[in-house]
Amino acid sequence: MTRTVSISDAKSHLSEFVGRMVYAGDHIIVERHGKPVVAMIPIEEYIEYQNLSKESKQGKPGEQPQEALPGLVATV
């Protein structure tokens, strides 16, 4: 589950949110002045992202970098 919290709530409840990420796999979006500024995800997902990022930088023949990260590319 993805939960959006203010930066002050994130600071006050960091331990609770870490538990939610570790045990439930939740994602936490932290907002400042109503705008998302950071996402907190379980470490396993971060490691997977890092591995995919390394693969995309090395590149596969005929593949554009964004094709290697289909679920992680966002339009801003």
Rosetta constraint file for C-alpha pairs under 8 A:
AtomPair CA 1 CA 25 HARMONIC 7.37 0.50
AtomPair CA 1 CA 26 HARMONIC 4.82 0.50
AtomPair CA 1 CA 27 HARMONIC 6.21 0.50
AtomPair CA 2 CA 26 HARMONIC 5.74 0.50
AtomPair CA 2 CA 27 HARMONIC 4.60 0.50
AtomPair CA 2 CA 28 HARMONIC 5.76 0.50
AtomPair CA 2 CA 29 HARMONIC 7.25 0.50
AtomPair CA 3 CA 26 HARMONIC 7.43 0.50
AtomPair CA 3 CA 27 HARMONIC 6.26 0.50
AtomPair CA 3 CA 28 HARMONIC 4.96 0.50
AtomPair CA 3 CA 29 HARMONIC 6.14 0.50
AtomPair CA 4 CA 28 HARMONIC 5.80 0.50
AtomPair CA 4 CA 29 HARMONIC 4.60 0.50
AtomPair CA 4 CA 30 HARMONIC 5.91 0.50
AtomPair CA 4 CA 31 HARMONIC 7.12 0.50
AtomPair CA 5 CA 9 HARMONIC 6.06 0.50
AtomPair CA 5 CA 10 HARMONIC 6.35 0.50
AtomPair CA 5 CA 28 HARMONIC 7.21 0.50
AtomPair CA 5 CA 29 HARMONIC 6.27 0.50
AtomPair CA 5 CA 30 HARMONIC 5.13 0.50
AtomPair CA 5 CA 31 HARMONIC 6.12 0.50
AtomPair CA 6 CA 10 HARMONIC 6.24 0.50
AtomPair CA 6 CA 30 HARMONIC 5.55 0.50
AtomPair CA 6 CA 31 HARMONIC 4.84 0.50
AtomPair CA 6 CA 32 HARMONIC 6.18 0.50
AtomPair CA 6 CA 33 HARMONIC 7.95 0.50
AtomPair CA 6 CA 34 HARMONIC 7.51 0.50
AtomPair CA 7 CA 11 HARMONIC 6.21 0.50
AtomPair CA 7 CA 30 HARMONIC 5.66 0.50
AtomPair CA 7 CA 31 HARMONIC 5.75 0.50
AtomPair CA 7 CA 32 HARMONIC 5.81 0.50
AtomPair CA 8 CA 12 HARMONIC 6.18 0.50
AtomPair CA 9 CA 13 HARMONIC 5.84 0.50
AtomPair CA 9 CA 14 HARMONIC 7.89 0.50
AtomPair CA 10 CA 14 HARMONIC 5.28 0.50
AtomPair CA 10 CA 17 HARMONIC 7.53 0.50
AtomPair CA 10 CA 30 HARMONIC 6.89 0.50
AtomPair CA 13 CA 17 HARMONIC 6.30 0.50
AtomPair CA 14 CA 18 HARMONIC 6.09 0.50
AtomPair CA 15 CA 19 HARMONIC 6.32 0.50
AtomPair CA 16 CA 20 HARMONIC 6.37 0.50
AtomPair CA 17 CA 21 HARMONIC 6.24 0.50
AtomPair CA 17 CA 28 HARMONIC 7.38 0.50
AtomPair CA 18 CA 22 HARMONIC 6.09 0.50
AtomPair CA 19 CA 23 HARMONIC 5.85 0.50
AtomPair CA 19 CA 24 HARMONIC 7.68 0.50
AtomPair CA 20 CA 24 HARMONIC 5.15 0.50
AtomPair CA 20 CA 25 HARMONIC 6.49 0.50
AtomPair CA 20 CA 26 HARMONIC 5.64 0.50
AtomPair CA 21 CA 25 HARMONIC 4.51 0.50
AtomPair CA 21 CA 26 HARMONIC 4.49 0.50
AtomPair CA 21 CA 27 HARMONIC 6.23 0.50
AtomPair CA 21 CA 28 HARMONIC 7.84 0.50
AtomPair CA 21 CA 41 HARMONIC 6.40 0.50
AtomPair CA 21 CA 42 HARMONIC 5.34 0.50
AtomPair CA 22 CA 26 HARMONIC 7.68 0.50
AtomPair CA 22 CA 42 HARMONIC 5.96 0.50
AtomPair CA 25 CA 41 HARMONIC 7.63 0.50
AtomPair CA 25 CA 42 HARMONIC 6.22 0.50
AtomPair CA 26 CA 41 HARMONIC 7.04 0.50
AtomPair CA 26 CA 42 HARMONIC 7.50 0.50
AtomPair CA 27 CA 39 HARMONIC 7.08 0.50
AtomPair CA 27 CA 40 HARMONIC 5.82 0.50
AtomPair CA 27 CA 41 HARMONIC 4.98 0.50
AtomPair CA 27 CA 42 HARMONIC 7.36 0.50
AtomPair CA 28 CA 39 HARMONIC 5.67 0.50
AtomPair CA 28 CA 40 HARMONIC 5.01 0.50
AtomPair CA 28 CA 41 HARMONIC 6.67 0.50
AtomPair CA 29 CA 36 HARMONIC 6.40 0.50
AtomPair CA 29 CA 37 HARMONIC 7.57 0.50
AtomPair CA 29 CA 38 HARMONIC 5.94 0.50
AtomPair CA 29 CA 39 HARMONIC 4.49 0.50
AtomPair CA 29 CA 40 HARMONIC 6.37 0.50
AtomPair CA 30 CA 36 HARMONIC 5.67 0.50
AtomPair CA 30 CA 37 HARMONIC 5.97 0.50
AtomPair CA 30 CA 38 HARMONIC 5.33 0.50
AtomPair CA 30 CA 39 HARMONIC 6.18 0.50
AtomPair CA 30 CA 40 HARMONIC 7.86 0.50
AtomPair CA 31 CA 35 HARMONIC 4.93 0.50
AtomPair CA 31 CA 36 HARMONIC 4.12 0.50
AtomPair CA 31 CA 37 HARMONIC 5.47 0.50
AtomPair CA 31 CA 38 HARMONIC 7.17 0.50
AtomPair CA 32 CA 36 HARMONIC 6.41 0.50
AtomPair CA 32 CA 37 HARMONIC 6.43 0.50
AtomPair CA 41 CA 45 HARMONIC 6.57 0.50
AtomPair CA 41 CA 46 HARMONIC 6.75 0.50
AtomPair CA 42 CA 46 HARMONIC 6.60 0.50
AtomPair CA 43 CA 47 HARMONIC 6.14 0.50
AtomPair CA 44 CA 48 HARMONIC 6.24 0.50
AtomPair CA 45 CA 49 HARMONIC 6.12 0.50
AtomPair CA 46 CA 50 HARMONIC 6.17 0.50
AtomPair CA 47 CA 51 HARMONIC 6.21 0.50
AtomPair CA 48 CA 52 HARMONIC 6.20 0.50
AtomPair CA 49 CA 53 HARMONIC 5.98 0.50
AtomPair CA 49 CA 72 HARMONIC 7.97 0.50
AtomPair CA 50 CA 54 HARMONIC 6.18 0.50
AtomPair CA 51 CA 55 HARMONIC 6.29 0.50
AtomPair CA 52 CA 56 HARMONIC 6.16 0.50
AtomPair CA 52 CA 68 HARMONIC 6.87 0.50
AtomPair CA 52 CA 69 HARMONIC 6.66 0.50
AtomPair CA 53 CA 57 HARMONIC 6.25 0.50
AtomPair CA 53 CA 68 HARMONIC 7.93 0.50
AtomPair CA 53 CA 69 HARMONIC 7.44 0.50
AtomPair CA 54 CA 58 HARMONIC 6.33 0.50
AtomPair CA 55 CA 59 HARMONIC 6.10 0.50
AtomPair CA 55 CA 60 HARMONIC 7.80 0.50
AtomPair CA 55 CA 68 HARMONIC 7.55 0.50
AtomPair CA 56 CA 60 HARMONIC 7.27 0.50
AtomPair CA 56 CA 64 HARMONIC 7.96 0.50
AtomPair CA 56 CA 65 HARMONIC 5.01 0.50
AtomPair CA 56 CA 66 HARMONIC 7.54 0.50
AtomPair CA 56 CA 68 HARMONIC 5.60 0.50
AtomPair CA 56 CA 69 HARMONIC 7.55 0.50
AtomPair CA 57 CA 65 HARMONIC 6.75 0.50
AtomPair CA 59 CA 63 HARMONIC 6.62 0.50
AtomPair CA 59 CA 64 HARMONIC 7.41 0.50
AtomPair CA 59 CA 65 HARMONIC 6.57 0.50
AtomPair CA 63 CA 67 HARMONIC 6.48 0.50
AtomPair CA 63 CA 68 HARMONIC 7.55 0.50
AtomPair CA 64 CA 68 HARMONIC 7.32 0.50
AtomPair CA 65 CA 69 HARMONIC 7.37 0.50
AtomPair CA 66 CA 70 HARMONIC 6.55 0.50
AtomPair CA 66 CA 73 HARMONIC 6.74 0.50
AtomPair CA 69 CA 73 HARMONIC 6.20 0.50
